Amino acid sequence: MQPLVLSVARRDLRVAISGPAGQNTILSLSVDGKSYNAVIKDLQRHPVRRNVSHIDFMQINLSEEITMSVPVHLSGVAKAVVAAGGLVDAAVDLLEVRTTPANVPNEILIDITDLTPESVIHLADLKLPAGVVAVGDPEMLIATVLMSRGSTADAAAAAVAGDAAAGEAAAETSN
């Protein structure tokens, strides 16, 4: 298909992409009496007013795989990390996935409840829905744990104190 220039009513566009799939919504564009399935390929907003200034659509076949960017969200509270004075940081906001248009997830939700201060989540660690494949290096960082300097110094001091106490206890039992 040849590129077409068309205009879309601002209200219609806002309604179309305000659903749970957001910019990954499968749209049906009617042009000259014909209907085309499409997704948003690129969307540009005015830097101050934030209204859409330009949009590129990509015609799709509903039975062929496409690559889409899907938002990544962290869920839960990593209690072990919080107790150690750290926080979990998402290394990426969007993740590229390859799937059929009907299987594109609205978001990729990552449960961080069981993370520890030493934890790192890589792309290969993600459990994606059936039929969805992540695009990219399997070792790509998705989420990491950040520790404040004070909490790492406290942890190191506690480890040294624990080692000293264990050494003293061992010395007393040998006497």
N, C-alpha and C positions, 0 to 999 in steps of 0.2 A: 504494500500500500504506500502511496506517495504521501508525504507530509501535508497536512491540511492546516490552514489558519482558521481558527474559529474563536468565538467569544462565548463565555459562559456567564450567566447571571450570578452575581456575587452571592446572593441568598441561596440559590440552588446549590452552588459549590459548598457553601458553609454547611448546609443541611446534609449533603452527601458525605462529607468527611468528618462530621461530628459524631458519628457512631463509634462503637467500640473498636472497630478496625482502623479508624482514623484515616491516614493517607494510604493505607493498604486496602481500602475498600475497592471492591470490583464494581466499576461503573459501567453503565450502559449509555453510550453516547449516540444520539440520533443526529445524523448528518445527511442532508439531502434525501430524507425518507428512508435511509438505511440505518440499522442499529449496529454498533460496534462495541464489543466488550473491551474495556480498557482499565488500566491502573495509572496512578500518578507516577510519572518517572522523575519529575523534578518540580519543585514548588518554590518560588521566590517571593519573599515578603518585603514590603516597604520597611526600611530600617527603623523608622520612628512610629508610623501609624500601624504597623504590623498587618495591614491588609494585603491580600494577594496581588502582586503586580504582574506575575507571569507564571504560567503553568504548562508543563509538557506532559502529555498523555502518551501511553504506550499501548498499542493495540495488542491484545492477548488472545490466545487460543485456550479455552478452559481445560483442555485435556493435555496440554504441553507444560513441562516444568518451566518455571521462571525463577529468577533470583530477586529477592526482595529484602529490604532492610526492616527489621522488626525491633521495637524497643525492648530493652532489658530492664527488669525491675527486680530489686532484692526484697525478699519478704522474710519476716520473722526477726527475732532478736538473738544475736550470738552472745549468750549469757557469759560464756567463758572469756570471750574477748572483752566484753564490757567490764567484767570483774577484774581483768588484768589492766584496765585503763586504756584499752585500745578501741578502735572502730573499724568497721568493714567499709571498704571503698570500692565502688564499682569502677573498674578500669575502662569499661565501654558503656555507652548509652544505647547503641544500636548494634545489632548483629545481623550479618547477611546470611540468609537461608535460601536453600533451593528446594522448591516443591511445586505442586500444581496450585493454581490460583485459589481453588476451593479449600486447600489445606493450609494456607498462610495463617499462622497464629496471630492473634491481636497483639500479644506480648509474650515474652519469655520470662517466666517467673522463676527465680532462683531462691530456694529456701536456704537461709544462712544460719538457722538455729543451731546446728551442730558444729559450727566452725570453732576452731581453737586459735590462739594467738599465732601458731605456726602455719595455719592453713592458707592455701592459695587455691583458687578455682581456675582451671584451664578450660579451654573450649572443649577438649576431649572429655571433661568431667560432666558436661551438661547432658541431661536426659531430655531429649526433644520429642515432640509428638510423633506418632507413626507417620511415615511419608515425608518428614521434614529433615533435611540434612544441612548442617552448618557448613558454611563456606569459609575456608581460612585455615591457618596453621593450627593443628591440634594443641600446640603448646601456648597459643595466644592466651594472655592473662584476661580473665573476665572479672574477677574480684580478688582483692588482696586485703590483708589485715594491716592497719597502720597503728603503730604503738607510739605514744608520746615519749619523749626523752626521759621524763620523770618516771614513767611506769617501767621502762626498760632498765633504768638505773636501779629502781626499787627491786625489780625481779632479779637483777644480777646480784644485788646486795643480799637478798633473801637466799639465793642459791649459794653464795659464799658462806653466809651464816649457817645454812643447813649443812654444808660440807664440813665446816669447822666443828659443828656440834656432833656430827657423825664421827669425825676423827677423834674428838675427845671421848666419846662414848666407847669407841673401839679401843682407845688407849686404857680406859678404866677397866674394861672387861679383860684385857690381857694382863693386867697387874694382879 
